[in-house]
Amino acid sequence: MESKLETLGILERRLNVTVPQEEVEAEIESRLKRLARTVKIHGFRSGKVPFKIVSQHYGLQVRQEVMSDVLQKSFSDAVREQKLRVAGYPNFKAKEIDKNTSQFEFSATFEVYPDIVLENLESLNIEQPTMQVSDGDVDKAIEIMRKQRTKYDVVERAAMKGDKINIDYHGMIDGIEFDGGSAKAASLVLGEGQFLKEFEEAIIGMTKGQRKSIEVIFPDDYHGKEVAGKKAMFEIIVNIVEEPKLPIINEDFVKSLGIVNGDVKKMRMEVQVNLEREVSKRIKTRVKEHVMQALLDITNIDTPKALVSLEVERLIKNARDDLKERGMKTKNVPLPKDLFQEQAERRVNLGLILTELVKVHDLRAKPEQVRGLIEEFAQSYENPSEVVKMHYSSKERLHEAESAVLEDNVVAWVLEKANVIEKEVTFDELMGKS
């Protein structure tokens, strides 16, 4: 076998390989002879079929199999010989075989992995949020839990913000009814933004049985394109007005949260522990995002198109699977590759950087680190030991945990080198709430 390498671009290469034809023919003959020992053909006993007949029946199939195997093996041998790191799948092209030639020739066009050169990490500024969970944060969390358990009582007064309203409405645009413009016994909580702001505000002050006509202009960016930017007239009738009744923070409320003894202090302690766990998780995620973006910003990479193409296909598959899980039919849902191009390039580049850092600085995930991460994750479940067992019984879940530890190792290594700037934030800022 002989191989010759051509450089077609920064990452693109073409490998021209020649293999003696006699080796190919010898392998074809060898396989046909092995096949003749067991093959069954009508009119002949098993193992007694003449070689010529076997060749007539199976020669083309065996030749194709041998050519494919020779191509794959020769390419692999040539890649090792040339010390190449192939990115993605090669594009093979075999030269037409001439009966008089003594060589089987083919070419393989492919990309190689780029060289990754990281700049001076000491110049990086990484922002690290800091915060302590306060009594006020605990109070807010408990208030949210109270609102989640709100009950509503019927009242005979004018509707107010926060009330739950039952209405009939009928809408028209230019005197014509439109899809979604009418409903009977529709329920909404005023102020939660379930309907257009002008629509909800018009209901405030209305009483049971009252009828009102209002004019509403749909925003230009409204999700229903057929009505976006248009003016509609609505006829509204209020059927029921209900006011919210939040539960009192007492023993019964605490028990409804799963705390058997109904101790309010214990509830507050558990809420604080959960908030601190969530804060730690959010800070860790935020720092990881900053580190990953910083690594991308300081590293110039020639991105292999083949890897990006594979990642785009993977992202599209994930998107379709996600839509299916939501009960949507995906057959006619367009998912253009352009939508995923930027994300795919980012993920490929980041993967190349992380792989290089792990290799050069030995940042691989250690078994005890993986175990620790899984056990930490399991603590938020009712039966932690079962969650741990589930992870170790699934290669996919275990791989996810290993990947997470690997990323944590990279982040820790970068933070040792970079300039970390602490920034105090509030709970709402950390959680992304306005």
Beta strands, then each sheet from edge to edge (+ up, - down):
strand 1: 2-7
strand 2: 12-20
strand 3: 86-94
strand 4: 103-112
strand 5: 125-130
strand 6: 151-154
strand 7: 164-173
strand 8: 176-189
strand 9: 211-217
strand 10: 231-245
strand 11: 419-424
sheet 1: 1+ 2- 4+ 3-
sheet 2: 5+ 11+
sheet 3: 6+ 10- 7+ 8-
sheet 4: 6+ 10- 9+
end
